[in-house]
Amino acid sequence: MRRHSAYHGKPEPDKTGADQHNNQCRRRHGGRRRPLDKNIFLLCAKGGLRGDSRHGAGHCAPRRRPHLRPVLHDQRARKGYRPGPFPLLQHHENAPRRHTCGLPPRRRGNLHGSPAGGRGRVAVNALIVDDERSIREGLAKVLKRMGHEPVTMDSGAKAVECFEAGNFDIVFLDLKMPGIDGMETLTRLRDADPEVIIVIITGYPSVETVLKAFRLGAYDYMPKPFSPQEVRIITARAEERRRLRFENEHLRRQLRAVKSDSFYISKSPAMREINNFIEKVARTDGNVLITGESGTGKEVAARIIYKLSSRKDHEFVAVDCSTLAEPLLESELFGHVKGAFTGATAPKRGLFELADGGTFFLDEIGNLSLGIQAKLLRVIQQREIKPVGGETVKQVDARIIAATNADLGEAIRAGRFREDLYYRLSVLPLHLPPLRERPEDIPDLARMFVQKHSSKTRKVFKEITPAFLAVLSGYDFPGNIRELDNIIQRAVVIEDSPSITPSSLPAYLLKNKPSEQKRFPTLLELERDHIALVLRACDNQKSKAAAILGIDRKTLYRKMIEFGME
């Protein structure tokens, strides 16, 4: 019996065709029932689909409905703005997924690269300047996902004030803003820090505007609207430029630094133990305190630890704490903002920031004032720095190696050095012996220094004479390896013969020239002298002398004849 449906007054089809279709759907879709959409097709009473006569009996033929959108056969009513009948949007379900047939889920890769801020990549401080809130928030969201630290400002005046008080690596600057426009803001930012990277963002890009921005010092520009991918690409280029600038500064300092691993050449047992200790220390990230007399090679030891460590691809920054006054030293270590003190006309990065990811070497740390010691202790404990005159802190990750020729224990008792800082630094203590305690290393060190300085002066020497080495071996070297290096450099410059001789040594060494080696008597000479001594003590009585010597008279007579005593 056929029943009439209330839907457009059409007869409701028999369920047989629908059941057959549902069974087919279950087999096709992994057991899930997929009913027919009554809004698209109408089942005929015999189980087929009513369609146009051109398709033949039983073929699917869509019947057009003016209020419905055409959809694919496999699409169901689902939630969201997907293809389907608009009046039924609230009844839409989620999109069906393919049957997994019991397979485990696939391992998926990362959508984005590793975030900044790790050892190989340093987080960038970014300043976003735009009067549109949506642009500021969207750009900040992209930068935060990259691991950077953005600060947003809605006007050029606020941006200049924030920039001078902080320390920023890159600035995203809108050109069209009320008050101070982008070009004026660009000029002021470049005057405050000529090295800052500025990216122009504008909704009205033109050739004249872009060229003018580039002439004023802009690094790049992004036309609005821009995609997150464009932001990532430009930020990555800016990061690479910043990294190359830091590396160039690092290489310039490295060229001025002493690169000699001289003390590493050693035959003495004490130095072999130190070399083994250095190799073990280099594999860790613990702080190292190197002690020893001046000139024993403390900085060379620090550089060897750095070269053998996992931080060798980053910066090695060295600073002598005894060469700068406290205000200048604080600025060198932690940096400063513009106007922090008289003469601070531009912000400056500190050496700790430059050493981020690498190694920081503090020479003569015993000369630090108590105020700097307190700030250094905070750097070690919190791994953060605050520029002089600034309000914001920056995270740093640098291994600290300190060195001193002073007795820090005595300085602690006298109140000149913080005890807590001492224990923070001396996690891995290393003491270097003076050169006079390892004289066996002097010949090898002398040959190495001759080769080093002769290549610079384009001289060739066949040998170092034994007399030259004898004079060096008889000297105690109060200046240690540094003094030996200076003596060899002088000899290489002065010497004109193919061999290095004592004539090229300074006068104070020649005064200490060792005398001729003392002649030791032979056993026969000692025997003769001893027999003569005993005979004189016994008034030349042979029997008594033989008894004292422990020989018989016949042997004594034979010895006397042999030595010509008769």
C-alpha positions in Angstrom: 0.0 0.0 0.0 1.4 3.4 -0.9 1.3 6.2 1.6 1.4 9.8 0.7 4.1 12.0 2.2 3.6 15.5 3.5 6.7 16.5 1.6 5.4 18.3 -1.5 2.5 15.9 -1.6 4.5 13.2 -3.2 3.9 9.5 -2.4 6.4 7.9 0.0 8.5 5.2 -1.6 8.7 1.6 -0.4 11.5 0.8 2.0 12.9 -2.1 0.0 15.0 0.1 -2.3 16.3 2.1 0.6 17.2 -1.0 2.6 19.2 -2.3 -0.4 20.9 1.0 -0.8 21.8 1.1 2.9 23.3 -2.4 2.8 25.5 -1.3 -0.1 26.6 1.8 1.8 27.5 -0.4 4.8 29.7 -2.6 2.7 31.2 0.4 0.9 31.8 2.6 4.0 33.1 0.0 6.5 29.8 -0.8 8.1 28.6 2.8 8.6 25.0 3.4 7.5 24.7 6.3 5.0 21.0 7.1 4.3 19.8 8.7 1.1 19.2 12.4 1.1 15.5 12.8 0.5 16.0 16.5 -0.4 17.9 15.4 -3.5 16.4 12.1 -4.7 13.0 10.5 -4.4 12.7 6.8 -4.3 10.2 5.1 -6.5 7.8 2.5 -5.2 9.6 -0.4 -6.8 12.9 0.3 -5.1 14.5 2.3 -8.0 15.0 6.0 -8.4 12.5 8.0 -10.4 14.3 9.8 -13.1 14.2 11.0 -16.6 13.1 8.4 -19.2 16.4 9.0 -21.1 18.3 7.3 -18.3 16.2 4.2 -18.3 14.4 2.4 -15.5 16.3 2.1 -12.3 18.9 4.8 -13.0 19.7 7.7 -10.7 18.2 10.9 -12.1 18.3 14.1 -9.9 15.1 16.0 -9.6 15.8 19.8 -9.6 14.6 21.8 -6.6 14.9 25.6 -6.8 15.5 26.1 -3.1 18.3 23.4 -2.8 22.0 23.6 -3.7 23.4 20.7 -5.8 25.8 18.4 -3.8 27.8 15.3 -4.5 26.3 11.9 -3.8 28.6 11.2 -0.9 28.1 14.5 0.9 25.8 14.5 3.9 24.2 17.3 5.8 26.8 18.5 8.2 27.5 21.4 10.5 29.3 24.5 9.2 29.1 26.3 5.9 29.6 23.3 3.6 27.6 22.4 0.4 24.1 21.4 1.4 20.5 22.8 1.9 20.8 26.2 3.5 17.6 25.9 5.6 19.1 22.9 7.4 22.6 24.3 8.3 21.9 23.8 11.9 21.4 20.1 11.4 24.7 19.5 9.5 27.1 17.0 10.9 30.9 16.9 10.8 32.6 15.8 7.6 32.9 12.0 7.4 36.4 10.5 7.3 37.6 7.5 5.3 37.6 4.2 7.1 41.0 3.4 8.5 40.4 -0.4 8.4 42.1 -0.7 11.7 45.5 0.8 10.6 47.5 2.7 13.3 47.6 6.5 12.9 50.5 7.9 10.8 53.4 9.8 12.4 53.2 13.4 11.2 56.0 15.8 10.9 56.2 19.3 12.5 54.1 21.9 10.9 56.7 24.6 11.6 60.4 24.5 12.1 62.0 24.5 15.5 61.3 27.6 17.6 63.8 30.3 18.1 65.6 30.5 21.4 67.4 27.2 21.3 71.2 27.0 21.3 71.4 27.1 17.5 68.9 29.9 17.1 68.5 33.0 19.3 65.1 34.6 20.0 64.7 38.0 18.3 63.3 41.1 20.1 60.8 42.6 17.7 59.0 45.9 17.8 55.7 46.2 15.9 54.5 49.7 15.1 51.0 50.0 13.4 47.9 52.0 14.2 45.7 49.0 13.2 45.1 46.7 16.1 44.4 43.7 14.0 47.7 44.1 12.1 49.6 44.4 15.4 48.0 41.4 17.0 48.2 39.2 13.9 51.9 39.9 13.4 52.7 39.4 17.0 50.9 36.1 17.0 53.0 34.9 14.1 56.3 36.0 15.7 55.4 34.4 19.0 54.8 31.1 17.2 58.3 31.4 15.8 59.6 31.8 19.3 60.4 35.5 19.2 59.5 38.2 21.7 57.4 41.0 20.0 56.4 44.3 21.6 53.5 46.3 19.9 53.0 50.1 19.7 50.2 52.0 18.0 52.1 55.2 17.2 55.5 56.4 16.0 56.1 58.6 19.1 55.5 55.6 21.5 57.7 53.4 19.3 60.7 55.8 19.4 60.4 56.1 23.2 60.1 52.3 23.6 63.0 51.7 21.2 65.4 54.0 23.1 64.5 52.4 26.4 64.8 48.8 25.2 67.0 46.7 22.9 65.4 45.5 19.7 66.7 43.5 16.8 64.0 44.1 14.2 61.2 46.6 13.8 58.0 46.2 11.7 56.9 49.7 10.9 53.7 51.0 9.2 54.1 54.1 7.0 50.6 55.6 7.3 50.0 56.5 10.9 48.6 59.6 12.7 51.1 61.9 14.3 54.6 61.0 13.4 54.4 59.1 10.1 56.5 56.0 9.2 59.2 57.9 7.4 60.0 60.2 10.3 59.8 57.2 12.7 62.2 55.3 10.5 64.7 58.2 10.5 64.6 58.5 14.3 65.0 54.7 14.8 68.0 54.6 12.5 69.6 57.6 14.3 69.2 55.8 17.6 70.7 52.5 16.3 72.2 52.3 12.8 72.4 48.5 13.0 68.7 47.9 13.6 66.7 46.0 11.0 63.5 47.8 9.9 60.8 46.2 7.7 58.2 48.6 6.2 54.6 47.4 6.1 52.2 49.5 4.0 48.8 49.2 2.3 49.8 51.7 -0.4 53.1 50.4 -1.8 54.6 52.5 -4.6 58.0 52.6 -6.2 58.8 56.1 -4.9 57.7 55.2 -1.3 59.8 52.0 -1.3 62.9 53.7 -2.7 62.7 56.5 -0.2 62.3 54.0 2.7 65.4 52.1 1.4 67.4 55.3 1.2 66.5 56.0 4.8 67.8 52.6 5.8 64.9 50.2 5.6 65.8 46.5 5.2 62.7 45.2 3.4 59.0 45.9 3.0 55.7 43.9 3.1 52.6 45.1 1.3 49.3 44.7 3.1 47.6 42.3 3.3 50.5 39.9 4.0 50.5 36.2 4.9 52.1 34.5 7.8 54.5 32.8 5.4 55.7 36.2 4.2 56.4 37.3 7.8 58.3 34.1 8.5 60.5 34.5 5.3 61.4 38.1 6.0 62.0 37.5 9.7 64.3 34.6 8.8 66.3 36.8 6.4 66.6 39.4 9.1 67.8 36.8 11.6 70.4 35.6 9.1 71.7 39.2 8.6 71.9 39.7 12.4 73.8 36.4 12.8 76.3 37.3 10.1 76.9 40.7 11.7 77.6 39.1 15.0 79.9 36.6 13.4 81.8 39.3 11.7 82.3 41.1 15.0 83.4 37.8 16.5 85.9 37.1 13.7 87.4 40.5 14.0 88.0 39.9 17.7 89.4 36.5 17.0 92.0 37.9 14.6 93.2 40.3 17.3 93.3 37.5 19.9 96.2 35.2 20.5 95.5 31.8 18.9 98.5 29.9 20.2 97.8 26.6 22.0 101.4 26.7 23.3 101.0 25.1 26.7 99.2 22.2 25.2 102.6 20.9 24.0 104.0 19.2 27.0 106.1 16.3 28.1 105.7 16.8 31.9 103.5 14.4 33.8 101.6 17.3 35.5 100.7 18.9 32.2 99.6 15.5 30.7 97.1 15.2 33.6 95.9 18.7 33.0 95.4 18.0 29.3 93.3 14.9 30.2 91.3 17.0 32.6 90.6 19.7 30.0 89.3 17.1 27.5 86.8 15.8 30.2 85.8 19.4 31.2 85.2 20.4 27.6 82.4 17.8 27.2 80.3 19.4 30.0 78.7 22.9 30.4 79.9 23.5 33.9 81.6 26.8 34.9 85.4 26.6 35.1 87.8 28.6 37.3 91.4 28.6 36.1 94.1 29.7 38.5 97.9 30.2 37.9 100.6 32.8 37.7 100.6 35.4 35.0 101.7 34.1 31.7 101.0 30.4 32.4 98.4 30.2 29.5 95.0 30.6 31.3 93.3 32.1 28.3 94.9 29.5 26.0 93.4 26.8 28.3 90.0 28.5 28.1 90.2 28.6 24.3 91.1 24.9 24.1 88.1 24.0 26.4 85.9 26.1 24.0 87.3 24.5 20.9 86.7 21.0 22.2 83.2 21.7 23.5 79.8 21.5 21.8 79.7 25.3 21.8 82.7 25.7 19.4 80.4 26.8 16.5 79.2 29.8 18.6 81.1 32.8 20.0 84.1 32.9 22.3 84.1 36.3 24.0 87.0 37.3 26.3 87.2 40.4 28.5 90.0 41.5 30.9 88.4 42.7 34.0 91.4 44.7 35.1 91.6 47.0 32.1 88.3 48.9 32.4 86.8 51.1 35.1 83.5 49.8 36.8 81.0 52.0 34.8 82.6 51.1 31.4 83.0 47.4 32.4 79.3 47.2 33.3 78.4 48.7 30.0 80.7 46.3 28.1 79.4 43.2 29.9 75.6 44.0 29.9 75.2 46.7 27.3 73.3 50.0 27.7 70.4 51.9 26.3 70.5 55.4 24.8 71.0 58.1 27.5 72.0 55.6 30.2 75.0 57.8 31.0 77.0 60.7 29.5 78.2 59.8 26.0 75.6 57.0 25.5 74.2 58.4 22.3 73.1 55.0 21.0 72.1 51.7 22.5 74.8 49.1 22.7 74.7 45.3 23.0 76.7 43.7 25.8 79.3 41.1 25.5 77.2 38.6 27.4 74.5 38.9 24.7 77.1 38.4 22.0 78.3 35.2 23.8 74.8 33.8 23.8 75.1 30.1 23.0 78.9 30.2 23.2 81.6 30.7 25.9 82.3 33.8 27.9 85.9 34.2 29.4 86.5 36.6 32.3 90.2 37.1 32.9 91.5 38.5 36.2 88.1 38.1 37.8 89.6 38.9 41.2 89.7 42.6 40.1 85.8 42.9 39.8 84.1 45.2 42.2 81.5 43.9 44.6 78.7 45.6 42.6 79.7 43.9 39.4 80.2 40.6 41.3 76.5 40.7 42.4 75.3 41.3 38.9 77.5 38.5 37.6 76.1 36.2 40.2 72.6 36.9 38.9 73.7 36.1 35.3 75.0 32.8 36.5 71.9 31.9 38.6 69.1 33.4 36.4 70.8 33.3 33.0 69.5 36.8 32.3 71.0 40.3 31.9 69.6 43.8 32.1 71.3 46.6 30.1 72.5 49.7 32.0 69.6 52.1 32.2 67.2 49.6 30.7 64.0 48.1 32.2 63.7 44.8 30.2 65.8 41.7 30.8 67.2 39.3 28.2 67.8 35.6 28.5 71.4 34.5 27.7 72.9 31.0 27.6 76.7 31.2 27.8 79.2 29.0 29.5 81.4 31.0 31.9 85.1 30.4 32.3 86.9 32.7 34.7 90.7 33.1 35.4 92.8 34.8 38.0 96.4 34.9 39.3 95.2 36.1 42.7 94.5 34.1 45.9 90.7 34.2 45.9 90.6 32.5 49.3 92.5 35.4 50.8 90.3 37.9 48.9 87.2 36.2 50.4 88.6 36.4 53.9 89.4 40.1 53.3 85.9 40.8 52.0 87.0 41.7 48.5 85.4 38.7 46.8 82.0 37.1 47.3 82.1 33.6 48.6 78.9 32.6 46.9 80.2 33.8 43.5 83.4 31.8 44.1 81.6 28.6 44.6 79.4 29.3 41.5 82.5 29.8 39.4 84.7 27.0 40.7 82.5 24.1 39.7 85.5 22.7 37.7 88.7 24.3 39.2 91.9 24.1 37.1 95.4 25.1 38.3 98.2 25.7 35.8 101.8 25.2 37.1 104.5 27.8 36.3 107.1 27.0 33.6 109.9 26.7 36.1 108.1 23.6 37.5 108.2 21.9 34.1 111.6 22.8 32.5 111.4 19.7 30.3 108.8 21.5 28.2 111.1 24.5 27.4 112.9 23.0 24.3 109.7 22.0 22.6 108.0 25.3 23.4 111.1 27.2 22.1 111.0 25.3 18.8 107.3 26.0 18.4 107.8 29.7 19.0 110.7 29.8 16.6 108.6 28.3 13.9 105.7 30.7 14.7 107.8 33.9 14.5 110.1 32.8 11.7 107.1 32.3 9.4 106.1 35.9 10.1 109.6 37.4 9.4 110.1 35.0 6.4 113.3 33.7 7.9 114.5 30.1 7.8 116.6 28.6 10.6 118.3 25.2 10.4 118.5 24.6 14.1 118.4 25.9 17.7 121.9 25.4 19.1 122.3 23.4 22.3 124.0 26.3 24.0 120.9 28.5 23.3 118.6 25.9 24.9 121.1 25.5 27.8 120.8 29.1 28.7 117.0 28.9 28.5 116.9 25.8 30.7 119.0 27.6 33.4 116.5 30.5 33.7 113.5 30.3 36.0 111.1 32.5 33.8 109.1 34.6 36.2 106.9 35.6 33.3 106.3 32.0 32.3 105.3 31.1 28.8 104.6 34.7 27.8 108.1 35.7 28.6 109.5 32.7 26.7 107.5 33.7 23.7 108.9 37.3 23.9 112.5 36.1 24.2 112.1 33.8 21.2 110.5 36.6 19.1 113.4 38.9 19.9 116.0 36.2 19.0 114.3 35.5 15.6 114.4 39.2 14.7 118.0 39.8 15.8 119.6 36.5 14.6 121.3 36.7 11.2 123.0 33.3 11.1 121.2 30.1 9.9 121.2 28.8 13.6 119.8 30.5 16.7 122.7 31.1 19.1 123.0 32.6 22.6 124.2 35.9 21.0 120.6 36.7 20.2 119.5 36.4 23.8 119.0 39.5 26.0 121.9 40.5 28.3 120.1 39.6 31.6 119.9 36.0 30.4 123.6 35.9 29.4 124.6 37.1 32.9 122.8 34.0 34.2 124.6 31.8 31.7 125.3 28.5 33.4 129.0 27.7 34.2 130.8 24.8 32.7 129.6 21.5 33.9 131.5 20.3 37.0 133.8 17.4 36.4 133.2 14.3 38.4 136.1 11.9 39.3 136.2 8.4 37.9 136.1 5.3 40.1 139.8 4.6 39.6 140.6 8.2 40.7 138.4 7.8 43.7 140.0 4.5 44.6 143.5 6.0 44.3 142.7 9.1 46.4 141.0 6.9 49.1 144.0 4.6 49.4 146.4 7.6 49.7 144.1 9.1 52.4 144.2 5.9 54.5 147.9 5.4 54.1 148.5 9.0 55.4 146.2 8.4 58.3 148.1 5.1 59.2 151.6 6.8 58.8 152.2 4.6 55.8 151.7 1.3 57.8 150.7 -1.2 55.0 149.3 -3.9 57.3 147.1 -1.4 59.3 146.0 0.4 56.1 145.1 -3.0 54.4 143.0 -3.9 57.4 141.1 -0.6 57.2 140.6 -1.0 53.5 139.4 -4.5 53.9 142.1 -6.1 51.6 145.2 -8.1 52.2 148.7 -6.6 52.0 149.4 -8.3 48.7 146.4 -6.6 47.1 147.4 -3.3 48.6 150.9 -3.5 47.2 149.5 -4.3 43.8 147.2 -1.3 43.9 150.0 1.0 45.0 152.2 -0.2 42.1 149.2 0.3 39.7 148.6 3.8 40.9 152.3 4.7 41.0 152.4 5.2 44.7 155.7 3.4 45.3 
